[in-house]
Amino acid sequence: MDNAATRKSKVFSVKIVQLYKHLSINKKETVLSERLLQAGTGIGATLAKASCSVNNQEFLGMLYTALKACAETKYWLELLNDTALITEYEFNNTIEDCEELRTLLSAGIKSLRNPRPSVQ
């Protein structure tokens, strides 16, 4: 996996932590926001662990785990938006980054599952 997903996931984690703080302090909402915090920061944490994988199969498994955390994060964002706990701006701004991460992770998984043949 290139560093783009790792960098993006760290920036995304910071954004998720800030959104969590906003929700818990200003909206007094902790249940959904804690689930969002866990899933959203879990993407980057899983990629950090993946960097220590002993083989490609383990690495691929970690990428799938990060992709699942990304899907869960999207779910919590949609639920927070549908219940009007976050603004449309907060939703659009965060979901866009979530989708970019999903795209990066999917591309990494695809490249590991279908490596390009070597040119000799």
N, C-alpha and C positions, 0 to 999 in steps of 0.2 A: 504494500500500500504506500502510495506516495505521501509526502508530508502535508499535502493539501487537505486531506480529510482530518488528519491529526490537528492541524492548525485551526481548521474550521470548527472542529468539535470543541476545542478549548474556548474559542470566542463564543460559540453557541452556549457552552456551559455557563460562562459569565453572564450572558444575557438571561438564561434561565434562572440563575441565582438572583439576579436583579428583579426579575418578574416575581419570583417567589417572595422576596422581601417586600415588594410593593403589595402583593396580595395579602400577605400575613399581617403587615402593619396597617395598611390603609383600608383594606376591605375586611380585615379580621377573618379571612378565609384561610384555613390551614389544611383541611382534609384533601381537597383536590390539588391544591398547590404543592403539598408534600409529595404527592404521587408524581406530579409534573417534575418536581425537583429531582426525585430519584431517577426517573426515566431519562430526563434531559441531560443530566450530568453523567448518567451511566454510559452514554454513547462514548464520550471521551475517555472515561475510565477503562472501558473495555478495549478501546484502541491502544491505550497505554499498556495494558496487559498483553495485548496481541504482539507488541514489539518484542516481547520475550518468548514468543512461540518457538518451540523446538523443531517444528517442521511446517510445511505448507498446509497440511491437513488441519493441524491445530490452529494455524493462523486463519484459515478459511472459516473454521468454526467460530472463531472470535468475531470475524467480520459479520457473519450471520447474526450473532448475538447483538452486535452493535446496530445492525439493520432492524432487528426486532425492537430494540430500545427506541429507535427512531420512529418506528410505527406507533409504539405506545405513546411516545411524546406527542405525536400528531393527534392521537385520540384525546389526550388530556387537554391539549390546546383547543381542539374543536369543542369539547364539552365546556370548557371555561368560556369560550366565545358564545356558544349556544345559550348559556345561562346568564349572559351579560355580566360576567365577573371580570372580563377584560374588554377593553375597547376594540373596535374594529381595526384601528391602527395597530394596537399591540398585537392583535391576532395576525394581521397580514404581515407585519414586520417579522414576527417570530416564525410563522409557518413557512415563510419564504426560505429562511435559513434552514429550517428542518427539511424542506424538500431538496435543497441544494446538497445537504449532507446525505440524504437518501440516494440521490443520484451518484454522488461520489462513492458511496459504499457499494451500490449496485454495480458500478463500473469496475471497482476493485474485485468484487466477487466474480464477475463475468470474466475478467482477465485471468484470474487464478484458475477458474474452471475450464477455460478454453485458451490455454496459452498459445501464442503465435509460434509457428514452427521457426526453428533457427535457419537463417540463410547461410549457406556454406559456400 
